Amino acid sequence: MKYSKIIILKNGMECCLRNATESDGQLVLDNFTLTHTQTDYLLTYPDENTFDAAQESRILKEKENSENEIEIIAIIDGAVIGTAGIEAVGAKYKVRHRAEFGISVLKKFWELGIGQALMASCIELLYIKYKMYLSGEHFPIK
């Protein structure tokens, strides 16, 4: 599913949120490596990553063509400064409704609303894809 949205951050800067593509492999990998050095609150440490840029590109291509997975990147001035993704747990009937969600934003860009926007974009795409009804004070997503 294709996705692209421009948001204005709390500091007035423009940020582009869009689905990651195969050509973003190196930028996404660089972002992964840097964000994982900036906090201990992510699933892995930087030295535990075994992917290279080619493998990351392949994964992004698979997600780009997937019916039930997505990877959204946040871009400012051509740099990937954040990522968020939804990954299926499995295809078997008893787990196909389950997914894992991951999000990271470079520390320099914390507290600007990027994480909230990335999360909202992932949720929005899920609701569009599965034609779910949104309700509550924070919806519809703008």
N, C-alpha and C positions, 0 to 999 in steps of 0.2 A: 504494500500500500504506500502510495506516495504521500508525503506530508511536507509542508513548508509554511512557516509562520514567522512574522517579524514581531518582536515584542520590544517594549521600551522598559528598560530596567529602572530601578529606584534612583539611580544616579543620572538618568537621562540618556544613557547610551542605548543604541540599537543592538539587538541580539537576534540572530536568525536561528530558529529551531527548524530542523529538517531531518528527514530520514537519512541515515548514513548509507553510503554507497561503497561499492568495491574500491573505488579510487581513493577513499578516505582511510584506507588501512593504516598507513604510516602515521597519519595525524592522530587517529584514534588510539593506536598503540602508544604513541608518545604521551598522549593525555593520560592513558591508563598508568603508565610508568610514573609520571609525575604526581598524579593524585594519590597514588598508593604510597608515596614517600611523605605525603603531607598530613596523614592522619592514620591512626591505628584502628579506626572504626569501619574499615572495609574488610571484605571477606578474606583477602590475601595480602601478603606482603610483597613488595616489588620483586624481590629475588625469587619468589615462587612462580612467577610468570614464565611459561615455556614457549609462548607464541612469538613468532617473528612477524614482520609486516606482511609477508605473503600469506601466512596463515590467517592473520587478522582480516585481510582483504577477502579471503575465501569465506570466512564466517560472515562478514558483512554482506557479501553477495547472497549467501544462503538466506540471511534474514530479510534482505531486500525482496527476495522472491517468495518468502514464506507467507503462508496464509494465517499463521497464528503466532508469529514472533515479530518484534520490531526493535530497531535501535535508532534512537533520536539523538542528534548531536546539537549542541549549542555552539554557535560560531560568533566571534566578535573579531572584526578586522582580519578575517581570513584564518584565524586560529581557532581550533577546537578547544573550548574552555570547559565543556561539560558533556556528559553522556548519560543517557537513561535507556534502559532496555527491558523488554519482557521476553522471557524465554520459556518455552513449553517444558513441563516436567517430563512428559511422555505422550505417546500416541495411543496407548492402551485405553480401553473404555473407562476403567476405574480411575485413571489419573488424567485423562485428557482435559478435564476442567481446571487443572492446576497449572500454575505458572510461577516462575521466580521473577522478581523485580530487582533491578540494580540501578543505582544512581551515583554519580560522582561529579563534583564541580571543583575546579582549581581553587585553592584557598584564597588567592587574590580576588576572586569574584564571589566569595561567600557574602551572605546577607543582602544580596541585590535582587532576590526573587527568582533566580535562575532555576534552583532546585524545584521550587513550587511550580514553575512554568513547565519544566521537563516532566514532572509527575503528572500534571494536568493534561499535557499533550498525550502521554501514554494512555491515560484513562480515557480521554476523548476518542482516541483511535480504537480502543477496545469497544466502546459504546457504539461508535459508527459501524464497525465491522459486524458486531453481533446484534445491532439494532436494539440495544437496551435502552430503557427509559431512565433518564437522570432526574433526580429530585433532590431537594435540599437547598440550603441558602447559598452554596457555592456554585450552583449549576443553574442555567446552562453555562458552559465554559466559554469565556469570551476571548 
